[in-house]
């Protein structure tokens, strides 16, 4: 029999209940899920998933603010679907004599 070691961690009770329920739905228990995580970490020589701080850059923040402003502006024309917008762009290109191979 392989030698075993104990890893003990403290987590919030609510989190433990949530992960216990999740892993039970997936067909295994939390200790098995933790062993799977540790084996994958060894296999990948690091965390088996990306760890990122998803902070938008200044350009993205500006675009988000612009989109929010546009969505709140009652004077901005709205379209029911992308095809409706595309049809209007094509019509405008025809009116102005603009040619594009994109359509």
PyMOL commands that set and color helices and strands:
alter all, ss='L'
color gray80, all
select helices_A, chain A and resi 13-26+30-44+58-72+82-96
alter helices_A, ss='H'
color red, helices_A
deselect
rebuild
show_as cartoon
